[in-house]
Amino acid sequence: MSKQIVTLKIDVTKISKERLYKGKKGTYLDAVVFLDPQADQYGNNGMITESVSKEEREAGTKGAILGNAKIISGGQQTKQTQQSAPQPPADEDDLPF
């Protein structure tokens, strides 16, 4: 599998303060990124949600949607973009001989 570069846009105002926790080097939030190689109508390939515990998932709780993800290189979207780029026509009249 090739490496992918994914950009994230997160609305930090949607983060539940109760889900933040202190670690050794800072304050953290567990989050989940759902990726789809096919971009949606806005060019996004996925979304970011707050992570929920196993018990919360089993109870039907879903994490708040925090933002979107976009594959910018190494993914299906990049390959499609490269394939769909128009190729200049070969002009045989410009041959040097």
C-alpha positions, -999 to 999 in steps of 0.1 A, spaced: 0 0 0 13 34 -9 16 62 16 -11 87 17 -12 123 28 -45 133 44 -54 168 54 -79 174 83 -102 203 90 -114 202 126 -139 225 142 -124 227 177 -156 243 191 -173 209 186 -149 190 209 -165 179 241 -143 191 269 -152 159 289 -134 138 262 -101 157 267 -76 140 289 -41 149 303 -12 129 291 25 131 298 32 157 272 -1 175 268 -39 174 266 -53 149 242 -85 138 224 -91 104 209 -106 108 175 -115 85 146 -110 92 109 -134 74 84 -118 74 49 -134 66 16 -112 66 -16 -140 82 -35 -144 119 -28 -178 134 -20 -194 163 -38 -172 187 -18 -140 169 -25 -138 153 9 -128 117 14 -140 113 50 -149 127 83 -134 130 118 -154 121 149 -147 119 186 -139 85 197 -164 68 221 -159 39 244 -170 3 236 -199 6 261 -210 39 244 -209 23 210 -229 -7 222 -255 17 236 -258 34 202 -238 66 211 -219 81 182 -190 105 185 -196 141 175 -185 149 139 -156 173 142 -147 179 106 -136 165 73 -106 147 58 -92 150 23 -67 127 6 -43 150 -12 -16 125 -24 -10 88 -27 -47 79 -28 -74 71 -53 -83 107 -58 -48 117 -69 -47 88 -94 -80 98 -109 -70 134 -112 -38 124 -130 -56 101 -153 -83 127 -162 -58 155 -169 -59 164 -206 -29 153 -226 -15 177 -253 -21 163 -288 10 150 -305 17 174 -333 36 156 -360 43 188 -380 68 199 -354 91 170 -360 127 182 -367 131 159 -398 
